[in-house]
Amino acid sequence: MNHEALILGVGATPFGRHLDRGAGDLAGQAAHEALRDAGLTPADVGAVFHATVSQKAIDGQHMIPGQVALRPHGFAGVPVVNVENACAGGATALWLAIAHVRAGLSDVALAVGVDKLVCADPAQGLAVFDGAMDIAHREETLAALTALTDPLPPELTVDGDRSVFMEIYASLARAHMQRFGTTEAHLAAVSAKNHAHSVHNPRAHFRRAFTAQEILTARRVAWPLTVPMCSPISDGAAAVVVTRADFTRDESAVAVLSSVLLSGTDRAPDDSGRHIGRRAALAAYEKAGIGPQDVDVAEVHDATAFGEIQQVENLGFCPIGDGGPWSASGAGALGGTVPVNPSGGLESRGHPVSATGLAQVFELVTQLRGRAGERQVPDARIAIAENGGGLYGIEEAVAAVTILGRTR
């Protein structure tokens, strides 16, 4: 059986620093908000897919983090599947919930993503990301990425502790700049746009607008990236309720047009057409029966401003290599051709890893319902989310693309 799937409810905590709250508390809040939004209770849920990294890596709660987080909130007796898939954990939980419902195994499935990454010792939070790459070949991988471009001059190198993934993104950004002519100004334009969007998102970690010049002159993380161009370490949770189409007649429900999850492949660095994000996007468009020209609003994985430039290319909003000029033109801003990251994106909404993919869907469902307030994209009918995670070789280890459509 292959039932049509709907998103009936969404929930999310504010992202930020939640030093006084545990992961279970945050997960429970998001789950109950999603169920209230759907008009349901925990008793209606047939299965739960729970994504986390920090409960394991930081809290030491291995093996049964979902059961521990959610049973105190009324989720007992039903299957709880624990999911870990780097920064795409939440999107993977949603992919599983959609597949579960489409297979007819339950009328209702719940996807939950939560992480608490803000620690008294910042190095502990940063260390979580070290496991999102092949640790047995870490130095070889970093050396191969560095070799994609000419060596940095000494005046552009940066000392100090930072996430290894900022170094990775910086290497990929430099390669894109060298090959296509992307500039620091293009990166600053993306970042300024996302921070401007975040001002209108009450759940965002940061809600401050920056000028492009402020972004360019901010503290450097790893050239060409500065602090405002990079996602912060955040705490938070998000949840999505998935149902069969014949389970409800609620007009606020949103249709799942396609849901694709892929892992990477071995490819040449200049073979951009086989990038994992590109392959996932093309597969999602084919399943949905639409193309990039049909998309009204997008949420993409901008762990750095360069990530957005790369993903608007992969999603087909512009040709490969043109993501910088396309973004600088204002095409991805509210009022532009295809508004990208109206939530503020990871750069300002925040990035509690396993919650990120579901937070993207929270934003897109809000947009399709016409309830996004000052960040609303007028008459949005088709929305797309791209969520990547980890690194294997020269690209993400996993990529998820979800396409949603308004039902009314």
C-alpha positions as a printed Julia matrix, in Angstrom:
408×3 Matrix{Float64}:
   0.0    0.0     0.0
   1.16   3.53   -0.71
  -0.94   6.09    1.13
  -0.59   9.81    0.52
   1.02  11.59    3.47
   0.12  14.93    5.05
   1.79  17.09    7.66
  -0.96  17.88   10.13
   0.98  19.54   12.93
   4.32  21.23   13.64
   6.01  22.47   16.79
   9.31  24.04   17.78
  10.95  25.56   20.82
  12.85  28.82   20.52
  16.45  28.03   19.54
  19.24  29.47   21.66
  20.89  28.88   25.04
  18.78  26.69   27.36
  21.24  26.0    30.16
  18.46  25.32   32.67
  16.54  22.78   30.55
  17.24  19.18   29.6
  16.9   17.58   26.17
  13.78  15.69   27.26
  12.11  18.89   28.4
  12.76  20.56   25.05
  11.71  17.49   23.05
   8.5   17.16   25.04
   7.62  20.81   24.48
   8.07  20.55   20.72
   6.19  17.23   20.51
   3.18  18.49   22.46
   3.08  21.72   20.48
   3.01  19.71   17.24
   0.22  17.49   18.56
  -1.84  20.47   19.75
  -1.38  22.01   16.32
  -2.71  18.76   14.81
  -5.59  18.49   17.29
  -4.24  15.17   18.58
  -2.84  13.63   21.76
   0.02  11.19   22.42
  -2.56   8.37   22.4
  -3.17   9.01   18.69
   0.49   8.47   17.73
   1.35   5.09   16.22
   5.13   5.52   16.1
   7.79   8.04   17.11
  11.08   8.69   15.31
  13.43  10.57   17.63
  16.67  12.2    16.43
  19.49  13.41   18.66
  23.25  13.65   18.85
  23.87  15.48   22.1
  21.96  13.09   24.36
  24.55  10.51   23.37
  27.73  12.49   22.82
  27.34  14.98   25.7
  24.88  13.44   28.18
  26.1    9.88   27.7
  22.52   8.7    27.14
  23.29   6.07   24.52
  20.93   3.51   22.96
  17.53   4.7    24.28
  17.58   8.52   24.2
  14.11   8.78   22.64
  12.44   6.6    25.22
  14.14   8.49   28.06
  13.26  11.91   26.57
   9.64  11.23   25.67
   8.08   8.72   28.09
   7.71  11.38   30.82
   5.65  13.34   28.28
   3.09  10.6    27.69
   4.7    8.65   24.83
   4.57   5.13   26.23
   3.73   1.8    24.69
   4.34   2.83   21.06
   7.44   2.12   18.96
  10.18   4.71   19.48
  12.93   4.56   16.86
  16.18   6.34   17.69
  17.8    8.17   14.77
  21.27   9.65   14.35
  22.34  11.03   10.98
  24.57  14.03   11.69
  22.96  17.4    10.9
  20.28  15.63    8.83
  18.97  13.63   11.8
  15.68  15.51   12.02
  15.05  15.28    8.28
  15.85  11.56    8.46
  13.34  11.09   11.27
  10.76  12.83    9.08
  11.67  10.64    6.08
  11.07   7.58    8.24
   7.77   8.93    9.6
   6.54   9.64    6.07
   7.56   6.16    4.89
   5.87   4.6     7.92
   2.57   6.33    7.21
   2.75   5.72    3.46
   3.26   2.02    4.15
   0.02   1.95    6.13
   1.72   0.91    9.38
   0.11   3.75   11.37
  -2.4    6.51   10.81
  -0.15   8.96   12.66
   3.63   9.15   13.11
   5.66  11.73   14.98
   9.18  12.95   14.09
  11.1   14.72   16.86
  14.58  16.24   16.75
  16.41  17.71   19.74
  19.91  18.73   20.71
  21.54  20.63   23.56
  24.95  21.78   22.35
  25.55  24.82   24.56
  28.0   23.66   27.25
  29.87  25.3    30.11
  32.98  24.21   28.21
  32.47  25.39   24.59
  35.04  22.88   23.36
  32.74  20.06   24.46
  29.97  21.3    22.16
  32.38  21.77   19.26
  33.8   18.27   19.75
  30.42  16.72   18.91
  30.99  17.64   15.27
  34.3   15.74   15.08
  32.38  12.47   14.73
  30.49  13.68   11.65
  33.37  12.73    9.38
  35.55   9.68    8.84
  37.68   9.9    11.99
  40.04   7.14   10.81
  41.01   9.3     7.82
  40.47  12.75    9.3
  43.82  14.29    8.39
  43.78  12.87    4.86
  40.27  14.26    4.32
  41.2   17.74    5.56
  44.38  17.71    3.49
  42.44  16.76    0.36
  40.0   19.62    0.93
  42.82  22.08    1.52
  44.46  20.91   -1.7
  41.4   21.96   -3.74
  42.79  25.52   -3.84
  46.03  27.44   -3.64
  47.55  27.72   -0.13
  46.31  30.58    2.03
  48.8   33.39    2.68
  49.85  33.64    6.36
  47.86  36.85    6.92
  44.6   35.02    6.17
  45.13  32.07    8.51
  43.32  32.01   11.85
  44.41  30.48   15.16
  42.15  29.27   17.96
  39.49  26.64   18.64
  36.58  26.31   16.22
  34.46  23.6    14.67
  36.29  21.47   12.15
  33.25  21.95    9.92
  33.9   25.67    9.63
  37.33  24.75    8.23
  35.62  22.33    5.84
  33.1   24.91    4.66
  35.88  27.47    4.27
  37.86  25.07    2.05
  34.8   24.38   -0.1
  34.03  28.09   -0.31
  37.57  28.89   -1.44
  37.35  26.21   -4.12
  34.06  27.69   -5.38
  35.61  31.17   -5.4
  38.63  30.01   -7.35
  36.57  28.07   -9.89
  33.57  30.37  -10.4
  34.6   33.8    -9.18
  32.39  33.83   -6.08
  33.43  36.66   -3.75
  33.43  37.59   -0.08
  30.79  40.19   -0.97
  28.51  37.42   -2.26
  28.87  35.56    1.04
  28.16  38.74    2.99
  25.02  39.38    0.93
  23.66  35.94    1.85
  24.44  36.43    5.51
  22.95  39.95    5.65
  19.78  38.67    3.99
  19.36  35.82    6.47
  19.99  37.99    9.51
  17.44  40.49    8.18
  14.87  37.69    7.84
  15.53  36.5    11.4
  14.38  39.78   12.9
  10.82  38.61   12.24
  11.24  35.07   13.63
  10.47  34.86   17.37
  12.04  31.39   17.6
  15.43  32.44   16.16
  18.59  32.26   18.26
  19.73  35.67   16.96
  17.37  38.4    15.79
  19.77  41.19   14.86
  20.2   42.66   11.39
  23.73  43.21   10.04
  24.92  45.23    7.09
  27.12  43.49    4.56
  30.01  45.7     5.64
  29.56  44.71    9.3
  29.65  41.07    8.24
  32.79  41.49    6.14
  34.68  43.23    8.96
  33.51  40.9    11.76
  35.89  38.47   13.44
  37.25  35.93   11.0
  36.53  32.23   11.66
  38.29  30.64    8.69
  38.86  32.69    5.54
  36.62  33.73    3.82
  34.1   33.12    6.63
  33.39  35.58    9.44
  31.3   34.95   12.56
  27.95  36.25   11.2
  28.38  33.98    8.14
  28.42  30.86   10.38
  25.69  29.08   12.3
  25.93  29.31   16.09
  25.98  26.45   18.57
  22.37  26.19   19.77
  19.91  24.24   21.91
  16.38  23.45   20.76
  13.82  20.95   19.52
  11.29  20.65   16.72
   8.58  18.11   15.88
   6.31  17.21   12.96
   3.1   15.13   12.92
   2.6   13.04    9.76
  -0.74  11.43    8.89
  -2.42   9.6     6.04
  -4.38  11.84    3.7
  -7.62   9.99    4.47
  -7.11  10.46    8.23
  -8.12  14.12    8.24
 -10.0   16.77    6.31
  -8.21  19.61    8.09
  -7.61  22.34    5.49
  -4.46  23.47    7.29
  -2.77  20.15    6.53
   0.13  20.3     4.08
   0.79  17.65    1.43
   4.1   15.8     1.26
   4.84  15.88   -2.46
   8.16  14.06   -2.14
  10.71  13.03    0.45
  14.21  11.94   -0.62
  17.16  10.8     1.48
  20.52   9.98   -0.15
  24.09   9.22    0.82
  27.11  10.5    -1.04
  29.09   8.95   -3.89
  32.68   9.12   -5.04
  33.07  11.86   -7.66
  35.63  14.27   -9.04
  35.72  17.66   -7.27
  34.67  19.46  -10.45
  31.77  17.09  -11.19
  29.19  19.43   -9.62
  26.31  17.76  -11.44
  26.75  14.69   -9.24
  26.91  16.59   -5.95
  24.77  14.83   -3.36
  22.54  17.88   -2.93
  21.98  18.11   -6.67
  21.14  14.41   -6.96
  18.7   14.63   -4.04
  17.0   17.71   -5.51
  16.56  16.17   -8.94
  15.11  12.99   -7.43
  12.71  15.01   -5.28
  11.53  17.12   -8.22
  10.92  13.99  -10.28
   8.88  12.32   -7.53
   6.85  15.5    -6.98
   6.27  16.06  -10.7
   7.5   19.65  -10.53
  10.65  21.67  -11.27
  12.64  24.48   -9.64
  10.49  27.04  -11.47
   7.47  25.88   -9.43
   9.01  26.53   -6.01
   7.74  29.55   -4.07
   9.87  29.35   -0.92
  12.87  27.33    0.28
  14.75  26.48    3.46
  18.33  25.29    2.88
  21.18  24.12    5.07
  23.23  27.31    5.46
  25.59  26.11    8.19
  27.62  28.88    6.58
  26.68  31.48    3.99
  28.57  29.44    1.43
  26.27  26.48    2.1
  23.32  28.53    0.84
  25.18  29.6    -2.31
  25.95  25.97   -3.08
  22.44  24.73   -2.37
  20.54  27.31   -4.44
  22.65  26.0    -7.32
  21.91  22.38   -6.43
  18.18  23.13   -6.19
  18.25  24.59   -9.69
  17.33  28.16   -8.82
  20.32  29.25  -10.89
  23.05  27.54  -12.93
  25.96  25.84  -11.16
  28.52  28.51  -10.35
  26.03  31.4   -10.33
  24.89  31.08   -6.72
  26.92  34.06   -5.57
  25.63  36.62   -8.11
  22.11  35.16   -7.88
  22.08  35.65   -4.13
  23.65  39.11   -4.27
  20.94  40.2    -6.72
  18.31  39.79   -3.99
  16.63  36.84   -5.75
  16.65  34.82   -2.49
  15.34  37.6    -0.26
  11.75  38.19    0.77
  10.18  39.79   -2.29
  12.71  38.1    -4.58
  12.31  35.37   -7.17
  12.51  32.47   -4.67
  12.8   33.57   -1.04
  15.37  31.35    0.69
  15.53  30.88    4.45
  12.77  33.3     5.5
  13.27  31.84    8.99
  16.76  33.34    9.08
  18.38  30.01    8.3
  20.95  28.24   10.42
  23.1   31.4    10.48
  20.63  33.2    12.74
  17.77  30.8    13.6
  20.45  28.55   15.08
  21.58  24.97   14.57
  20.73  22.43   17.27
  21.8   19.8    14.7
  19.1   17.1    15.0
  16.31  19.68   15.25
  17.36  21.67   12.19
  15.68  19.64    9.45
  12.37  19.67   11.32
  12.69  23.39   12.05
  12.97  23.94    8.3
   9.69  22.05    7.82
   8.11  24.03   10.68
   8.92  27.22    8.79
   7.69  25.94    5.43
   4.42  24.63    6.83
   3.91  28.01    8.5
   4.56  29.69    5.13
   2.18  27.42    3.22
  -0.54  28.11    5.79
  -0.02  31.86    5.35
   0.81  32.36    9.04
   4.39  33.67    8.89
   3.56  37.31    9.64
   6.14  39.84    8.51
   8.3   37.14    6.92
   5.4   35.68    4.9
   5.98  34.83    1.25
   2.77  35.91   -0.53
   0.57  33.07   -1.83
   3.21  30.38   -1.23
   1.96  27.07   -2.64
   5.1   24.93   -3.16
   7.98  24.75   -0.68
  11.25  22.85   -0.58
  13.63  21.98    2.27
  17.25  20.83    1.84
  19.1   19.46    4.85
  22.6   18.0     4.7
  24.77  16.31    7.26
  28.32  15.16    7.92
  31.19  14.91    5.46
  32.54  11.96    3.51
  35.23  12.76    0.99
  34.45  16.13   -0.61
  30.72  16.44    0.11
  28.04  15.8     2.69
  27.62  12.22    3.87
  23.81  12.53    3.76
  21.31  14.85    2.12
  17.54  15.1     2.51
  15.18  17.07    0.27
  11.5   17.4     1.11
   8.9   19.1    -1.11
   5.62  20.27    0.39
   2.45  21.66   -1.2
  -0.55  23.62   -0.01
  -3.76  21.57   -0.04
  -6.33  24.38   -0.27
